[in-house]
């Protein structure tokens, strides 16, 4: 008995109907011979061979085969599928059909499973809510700015807004429904047009699905003028003594030390330790001839998070130390993979061999009462960790002075996006820096050709007397190879209880003292302008804190200096000397002839008077 296929189970009439439909569609799809398109490969899918369609219906194959034009025919433009960007996908394909917002909405409360109040009471409160919203909405039509006028709602949209808000209050707080709604009515009655515009903007942003616009951070009020704040910085200047032990470079390396370091590097032959996974690997300043690689050791698997030490509980077994990136235990396999290993150079002598240190030169163009705050973002190269972005702002105004990308001296291994905030696409496609137009634009950063050029841009705004503000300044100053005598470092202004080398992170300091959430980009990385501005505000917070106490004690800021309090009364011109605590020895002064010594002849002589005494008597 022959085996029947699945197709044999279908009715013959249905099978014939399907074949006729296929033929009909194939005939309709046949293009005119004059308009036939060439069989060109424009995508990842190649055109099928005729041999692969031999098993198909002959009529379909005959009608679907286009006529190939001659070679000298101009090929048509590529279809949109081959020219459009692959990632991200087109927005139109992802968007859903929008709900018609003009559906009539009656001004009546929606039916709920559990009514918070009587229906008549709900109707009364809803109409009152709508009545207070209507004047606020009508004021938007009188606005001058078109973006504010566009926030005006139609009568039907206003009905929907009132009904939605009443329903939200009724479902979220049914027990205190009337109280909350009455409080809302009082707030609407006293609301200014600015607050209504703010509410409408937030609601529009939330409805569109876009992230809410972050409000600008508040500035610290120190009670001083900008000039007085710069003058007060002299009280916060970090002393240079003892900073060498914690990574700060305070003097130029000696030539003998540099020569010894150079010999040691030649003996090491490029072997380094990975800054992420501690693997030993070899680095080549130029590509290796055998395979064109910059490093050995293959891929790097590592954890980018910090260690979190568990709290010790009495009587409980100790818990393992975990990492913030994936909550895995310390010592577990890495959760992130990178193509190559990377390393970091912290020794000042090795850094000086890559790019020499210099001391801040004199600069007569810098104004006297000025200060700067700066931050660098770094990435990994064949020379270690190098500067990829330099941001300099004025202090305390926070006006951008320099904000450029920097082409490193070594070959780039990793832009370190999670911490630098720089993407490879942004770095590769950056436009060259134009000295004729130095004004920085944060959304269109320009690139300079070397760290030397970036350092010169920084030095054009500072002199040896200019206060330089930053967080963990030893990293930034070592990156641009600069020794500056006047620094204000927030790591030293806000020390930990243990002291150096332990330190508070910038994010924690901003949260504790400024109530700001910074560095929230996650994998998108940090923003050097945000870090520099936050550091400047932390210094202003410290000035406010210190000046309030000093002002109560009578300190004054005048004559470009900070002066201690003067006593209430002027001291006397010549203060009397204090009496001695040791009594003075008095000695008799001998005048005239000395007295005759008494000589005792016998025992009775003691009863007789001296001769001179007898004559007087």
C-alpha positions in Angstrom: 0.0 0.0 0.0 1.6 3.3 -1.0 2.4 5.8 1.7 0.3 8.9 1.5 1.9 12.3 2.3 0.3 15.1 4.2 -0.5 16.8 0.9 -2.6 13.8 -0.2 -4.9 14.3 2.7 -6.1 17.6 1.5 -9.0 17.9 -0.9 -8.2 18.1 -4.6 -10.2 21.2 -5.1 -8.3 23.0 -2.4 -5.0 21.9 -3.9 -6.0 23.1 -7.4 -7.1 26.4 -6.0 -3.7 27.0 -4.3 -1.8 26.1 -7.5 -3.9 28.6 -9.5 -3.3 31.3 -6.9 0.4 30.7 -7.0 0.5 30.9 -10.8 -1.7 34.0 -10.8 0.6 35.8 -8.3 3.7 34.8 -10.2 2.3 36.2 -13.5 1.4 39.5 -11.8 5.0 39.7 -10.4 6.6 39.4 -13.8 8.2 42.8 -14.6 8.4 44.3 -18.1 11.5 43.3 -20.0 12.5 46.9 -20.4 12.3 47.6 -16.7 14.0 44.4 -15.5 16.5 44.9 -12.7 19.9 43.2 -12.7 20.6 40.3 -10.4 23.0 42.2 -8.1 24.0 41.1 -4.6 22.9 43.9 -2.3 22.4 42.1 1.0 23.4 39.1 3.0 21.0 36.9 1.0 22.3 35.9 -2.5 19.8 35.3 -5.4 18.9 31.7 -5.8 20.2 29.6 -8.6 18.0 28.3 -11.3 19.0 24.8 -10.4 17.5 25.2 -7.0 14.1 25.9 -8.5 14.0 23.0 -10.9 11.6 21.1 -8.7 9.0 23.9 -8.8 6.3 24.4 -11.3 7.7 25.1 -14.8 5.3 27.9 -15.5 6.4 29.7 -12.3 10.1 29.3 -13.1 9.6 30.5 -16.6 7.7 33.6 -15.6 9.8 34.6 -12.6 13.2 34.6 -14.3 14.1 38.2 -15.2 16.1 39.1 -18.2 19.7 40.1 -17.4 20.6 43.5 -18.9 23.9 44.2 -20.7 27.0 45.1 -18.5 27.1 48.7 -19.7 23.6 49.3 -18.2 23.7 51.7 -15.2 22.7 49.7 -12.0 19.8 51.1 -10.0 20.2 52.6 -6.5 20.5 50.2 -3.7 17.2 49.5 -1.8 16.6 51.0 1.6 17.3 47.7 3.3 20.9 47.9 2.2 21.5 51.5 2.9 19.7 52.1 6.2 21.6 51.7 9.5 21.3 48.2 11.0 21.4 49.3 14.6 19.3 50.8 16.1 16.3 49.6 14.2 14.0 52.1 12.5 11.7 53.8 15.0 8.7 53.5 12.7 8.9 49.7 12.8 8.9 49.6 16.6 6.1 52.1 17.2 2.6 50.8 17.8 -0.6 52.3 16.6 -1.3 55.3 18.7 -4.6 55.4 20.5 -6.9 58.1 19.2 -6.7 60.9 21.8 -9.9 62.6 20.6 -12.3 59.9 21.9 -15.0 61.8 23.7 -14.6 61.6 27.5 -17.6 62.6 29.6 -17.0 64.6 32.8 -18.2 61.7 35.0 -16.3 59.6 37.5 -15.3 56.1 36.3 -17.0 53.1 37.9 -14.8 51.4 40.5 -15.0 48.1 42.3 -14.7 49.9 45.6 -16.2 53.3 45.7 -14.2 55.7 48.0 -17.3 58.0 48.4 -20.9 58.4 47.3 -21.3 58.8 43.6 -22.9 62.3 43.9 -19.9 63.4 46.1 -17.5 62.1 43.5 -19.3 64.0 40.7 -19.2 67.2 42.8 -15.5 66.9 43.5 -14.7 66.0 39.9 -16.5 69.1 38.6 -14.7 71.3 41.1 -11.4 69.8 40.0 -12.2 70.5 36.4 -13.3 74.0 37.3 -9.9 74.8 38.9 -8.0 73.3 36.0 -9.8 75.2 33.3 -8.5 78.7 34.2 -4.9 77.4 34.4 -5.3 75.8 31.0 -6.8 79.0 29.4 -3.8 81.0 30.5 -1.6 79.0 28.3 -3.2 80.5 25.2 -2.0 83.9 26.2 1.7 82.7 26.4 4.2 84.3 24.0 6.5 81.3 23.6 5.1 78.7 21.2 6.4 75.8 23.2 4.3 76.9 26.2 1.3 77.6 24.0 1.5 74.1 22.6 0.8 72.7 26.1 -2.8 73.9 25.9 -5.4 71.2 26.2 -8.6 70.9 24.2 -11.9 70.6 26.2 -12.0 66.9 25.7 -8.3 66.5 26.8 -9.0 68.6 29.9 -11.9 66.3 30.7 -9.7 63.3 30.4 -7.0 64.9 32.6 -9.5 65.6 35.3 -11.2 62.2 35.2 -7.8 60.4 35.2 -6.5 62.4 38.2 -9.8 61.8 40.1 -9.6 58.1 39.4 -5.9 57.9 40.5 -6.7 59.5 43.8 -9.8 57.2 44.3 -7.8 54.0 43.7 -4.6 54.8 45.4 -6.0 56.4 48.6 -9.7 55.5 49.0 -9.7 55.9 52.8 -8.6 59.6 52.6 -10.0 60.3 49.2 -11.9 63.5 50.1 -9.0 65.0 52.0 -6.5 64.5 49.3 -8.8 65.8 46.6 -9.6 68.9 48.6 -5.9 69.5 49.2 -5.4 69.3 45.4 -8.1 71.8 44.9 -6.4 74.2 47.3 -3.1 73.8 45.5 -4.7 74.4 42.1 -6.4 77.5 43.4 -3.1 79.0 44.6 -1.0 77.6 41.7 1.0 80.0 39.5 1.2 79.7 35.8 4.8 78.6 36.0 3.9 75.6 38.2 1.1 74.6 35.9 3.5 74.7 32.9 6.0 72.6 34.9 3.3 70.0 35.6 2.2 69.9 32.0 5.7 69.4 30.7 6.4 66.6 33.2 3.1 64.9 32.2 3.9 65.3 28.5 7.4 63.9 28.9 6.1 60.9 30.9 3.4 60.2 28.3 5.9 60.3 25.4 8.2 57.8 27.2 11.2 60.0 27.1 13.4 60.3 30.2 12.6 63.2 32.5 14.8 66.2 32.1 17.2 66.4 35.0 16.8 69.7 36.9 20.0 71.9 37.0 21.9 71.3 40.3 21.6 74.0 42.9 24.7 76.2 43.6 26.1 76.4 47.1 25.5 79.8 48.7 28.8 80.7 50.5 27.8 84.3 51.4 30.9 85.6 49.6 31.6 87.2 46.2 33.5 85.2 43.6 36.6 87.4 44.2 36.4 86.7 48.0 35.9 83.0 47.4 39.2 82.9 45.3 40.9 84.8 48.1 39.6 82.3 50.7 41.2 79.4 48.7 44.5 80.3 50.3 43.1 78.9 53.6 42.4 75.5 51.8 45.7 75.2 50.0 47.1 71.6 50.4 50.7 71.5 51.8 53.2 69.7 49.6 55.0 68.0 52.4 54.4 64.3 52.6 52.3 64.0 49.4 55.1 62.1 47.6 54.2 59.0 49.5 50.6 59.0 48.1 51.3 59.4 44.4 51.7 63.2 44.1 54.8 64.4 42.2 56.2 67.5 43.8 59.7 67.6 42.2 61.2 66.6 38.8 62.8 63.2 38.7 66.6 63.1 38.6 68.5 62.2 35.4 70.3 59.3 37.1 67.0 57.8 38.3 65.6 58.1 34.7 68.6 56.3 33.3 68.3 53.5 35.8 64.6 53.2 35.0 65.3 53.0 31.3 67.7 50.1 31.8 65.2 48.3 33.9 62.5 48.6 31.2 64.9 47.3 28.6 65.6 44.3 30.8 61.8 43.7 31.3 61.3 43.4 27.5 57.7 44.7 27.7 56.3 42.3 30.2 53.6 43.9 32.3 50.8 42.8 34.8 47.2 43.3 33.7 45.5 46.1 35.6 42.2 44.1 35.5 42.9 40.4 35.9 46.6 40.5 37.1 47.7 38.2 34.2 51.3 38.6 33.1 51.5 39.5 29.4 53.9 41.2 26.9 53.3 44.6 25.3 54.8 45.7 22.0 55.1 49.4 21.3 54.5 48.6 17.6 52.7 45.7 16.1 54.5 42.3 16.3 55.7 41.2 12.9 54.4 37.6 13.2 50.8 38.4 13.8 50.4 42.1 14.0 49.3 42.0 17.7 50.0 44.6 20.3 49.8 42.3 23.3 50.1 38.7 24.2 47.9 36.6 26.5 44.7 36.5 24.5 41.4 37.8 25.9 41.0 39.4 29.4 38.2 38.2 31.6 37.8 40.5 34.6 35.4 42.1 37.1 35.0 45.9 36.8 33.2 46.3 40.1 34.6 47.2 43.5 34.8 44.9 46.5 32.0 45.0 49.1 33.1 43.7 52.5 30.2 42.1 54.5 29.3 43.2 58.0 30.5 40.9 60.7 27.8 39.5 62.9 28.6 38.0 66.3 28.2 34.3 66.3 27.5 34.0 62.6 30.0 32.4 60.1 31.9 35.0 58.0 30.3 35.8 54.6 32.5 36.1 51.5 33.6 39.4 50.0 31.6 40.2 46.9 31.9 42.5 43.9 29.5 45.2 42.9 29.5 44.4 39.2 27.9 40.9 39.3 27.6 40.2 43.1 30.0 37.3 42.6 32.6 36.3 45.2 36.2 37.6 44.9 38.3 35.2 42.9 35.5 34.0 40.7 35.9 34.0 36.9 35.4 37.5 35.3 32.0 38.7 34.1 33.4 40.9 31.3 35.6 40.0 28.4 37.9 42.3 26.5 40.1 41.6 23.5 43.4 42.4 25.1 45.0 42.8 28.5 45.8 46.3 29.7 48.2 47.9 32.3 48.7 51.0 34.2 51.9 52.9 35.0 52.0 54.8 38.3 55.8 55.2 38.8 56.7 58.8 38.2 60.0 57.9 36.6 58.4 55.6 34.1 55.8 58.2 33.3 58.5 60.8 32.8 60.2 58.5 30.2 56.9 58.5 28.2 56.3 62.2 28.5 58.5 64.4 30.7 57.1 66.3 33.7 57.3 70.1 33.8 56.7 72.7 36.4 54.0 75.3 35.8 55.6 78.2 33.9 55.0 81.8 34.5 52.0 83.3 32.6 51.4 87.0 32.6 48.1 86.6 30.7 46.4 85.0 33.6 44.3 87.3 35.7 45.2 87.7 39.4 41.9 86.6 41.0 41.2 83.4 39.1 41.1 79.7 39.7 40.4 76.7 37.6 38.9 73.2 38.1 39.8 70.4 35.8 39.3 66.7 35.2 40.8 64.1 32.9 39.3 61.0 31.4 41.8 58.2 30.6 41.9 55.1 28.4 44.4 52.2 28.0 47.1 52.3 25.3 50.4 50.5 24.7 51.9 53.1 27.0 49.6 52.4 29.9 46.8 54.7 31.0 46.8 57.9 28.9 44.6 61.0 28.7 41.7 60.8 26.2 39.8 63.9 27.3 40.7 67.1 29.1 38.1 69.4 30.7 39.0 72.7 32.3 36.4 75.1 33.8 36.7 78.4 35.6 36.1 78.5 39.3 33.7 79.4 40.9 31.7 80.3 37.9 32.0 76.8 36.3 32.4 78.3 32.8 33.9 75.8 30.3 37.4 76.9 29.2 38.8 73.8 27.5 37.0 70.5 26.6 38.8 68.5 24.0 39.5 64.9 23.1 43.2 64.0 23.1 45.0 61.6 20.8 47.3 59.5 22.9 51.0 58.8 22.3 50.6 55.0 22.3 48.3 52.8 20.3 44.8 52.6 21.7 43.8 49.3 23.3 40.6 50.3 25.2 38.8 53.6 25.5 37.5 52.5 28.9 34.0 53.7 28.1 32.4 52.6 31.4 34.6 55.1 33.3 35.8 57.6 30.7 32.4 58.1 29.0 34.2 58.1 25.6 33.1 55.7 22.8 35.3 54.4 20.0 33.0 55.9 17.4 33.1 59.3 19.1 36.9 59.2 19.3 37.5 58.0 15.7 35.0 60.4 14.1 36.0 63.5 16.1 36.8 66.7 14.1 40.2 68.3 14.5 40.5 71.1 17.1 40.3 74.6 15.6 42.4 77.2 17.5 40.5 80.0 15.7 37.2 78.7 17.4 38.3 77.4 20.8 34.9 77.6 22.4 34.1 74.1 23.6 30.8 72.4 22.6 30.0 69.3 24.7 28.0 67.6 22.1 30.7 68.1 19.4 34.0 67.6 21.1 37.1 68.3 19.0 40.3 66.3 19.2 43.9 67.6 19.6 46.9 65.7 18.2 48.8 64.9 21.3 48.9 65.3 25.1 51.5 68.1 24.6 48.9 70.2 22.8 46.3 69.5 25.5 48.8 70.5 28.3 49.6 73.8 26.5 45.8 74.5 26.4 45.7 73.9 30.1 48.7 76.1 30.8 47.2 79.0 28.9 44.8 79.4 31.8 47.0 79.0 34.8 50.2 80.3 36.4 52.2 79.1 39.4 50.0 81.2 41.7 46.6 80.0 40.2 44.7 77.7 42.5 43.9 74.4 40.7 40.9 72.5 42.1 40.2 68.8 41.6 39.4 65.4 43.0 42.3 63.0 43.4 44.5 65.5 41.6 47.6 63.3 41.7 46.0 61.2 38.9 45.1 64.2 36.7 48.3 66.1 37.2 50.4 63.0 36.6 48.4 62.3 33.4 49.3 65.7 31.9 52.8 65.5 33.5 52.5 68.7 35.5 53.9 69.8 38.9 51.8 72.6 40.3 52.5 74.2 43.7 49.0 75.5 44.5 46.4 72.7 44.6 43.1 72.2 46.4 42.1 68.5 46.4 38.8 67.4 47.7 40.3 64.1 48.8 42.4 66.0 51.3 39.5 68.4 52.2 37.2 65.5 53.0 39.4 62.9 54.6 38.4 59.5 55.8 38.8 58.4 59.4 41.7 56.1 58.4 43.4 58.9 56.4 45.4 58.4 53.2 45.6 56.2 51.1 41.9 55.6 52.0 39.6 58.1 50.4 36.0 59.0 49.6 34.7 58.7 46.1 33.4 61.8 44.3 29.9 60.2 44.0 29.7 59.7 47.8 30.9 63.2 48.6 28.3 64.7 46.2 25.5 62.7 47.7 26.5 63.4 51.3 27.3 67.1 51.1 25.4 68.4 48.0 22.5 65.9 47.8 23.3 65.3 44.1 23.3 62.0 42.2 26.2 62.0 39.8 27.9 59.4 37.6 24.5 57.7 36.9 25.4 56.7 33.3 26.3 53.1 34.2 28.0 51.5 31.2 27.8 54.9 29.4 30.5 56.1 31.7 31.3 59.4 33.5 31.2 63.0 32.2 34.4 65.0 33.0 32.5 68.3 33.0 30.0 66.9 35.6 32.9 65.7 37.7 34.8 69.0 37.5 31.7 71.1 38.3 30.8 68.8 41.2 34.3 69.1 42.6 34.1 72.9 42.4 30.9 72.9 44.3 32.3 70.6 47.0 35.1 73.1 47.5 32.5 75.9 47.8 30.6 73.8 50.3 33.8 73.6 52.4 34.3 77.3 52.1 30.8 77.9 53.3 31.3 75.5 56.2 34.6 77.0 57.3 33.7 80.7 56.7 30.6 80.5 58.9 32.8 79.5 61.9 35.6 82.0 61.1 33.1 84.8 60.6 31.7 84.3 64.1 35.2 84.5 65.5 35.8 87.8 63.8 37.9 86.9 60.8 37.7 89.3 57.8 38.4 89.1 54.1 40.0 92.4 53.0 43.0 93.6 51.1 43.2 90.4 49.0 43.7 88.3 52.2 42.0 86.6 55.1 42.9 88.4 58.4 42.4 87.2 62.0 40.2 89.1 64.5 41.7 92.1 66.2 41.5 92.4 70.0 38.8 94.7 71.6 41.4 97.2 73.1 44.7 98.3 71.6 47.7 96.9 73.6 49.8 99.4 75.5 52.9 100.8 73.9 55.3 99.3 76.5 53.8 96.6 78.7 55.2 96.5 82.3 57.4 93.6 83.1 55.9 91.0 85.4 57.4 90.7 88.9 59.9 87.8 89.4 58.7 84.8 91.4 62.1 84.5 93.1 62.8 86.9 96.0 65.7 89.3 95.6 68.7 88.7 97.8 69.6 92.0 99.7 73.2 92.6 100.5 74.6 95.3 103.0 76.8 98.0 101.5 80.0 98.6 103.3 80.8 102.3 103.9 83.8 103.7 105.8 86.2 101.6 107.8 85.3 98.2 108.7 84.4 97.4 112.3 87.0 96.1 114.7 86.9 92.5 115.4 86.0 91.5 118.9 88.5 89.5 120.8 87.3 87.7 123.9 90.1 87.6 126.5 88.2 85.8 129.2 84.8 84.6 130.0 83.7 87.9 131.8 84.5 89.9 128.8 81.2 89.1 127.4 79.6 91.5 130.1 81.6 94.6 129.1 80.6 96.9 126.4 82.8 97.8 123.4 85.1 100.8 123.8 83.2 103.1 121.4 80.0 102.2 123.2 81.4 103.2 126.6 82.6 106.6 125.3 79.1 107.3 123.9 77.6 106.5 127.3 
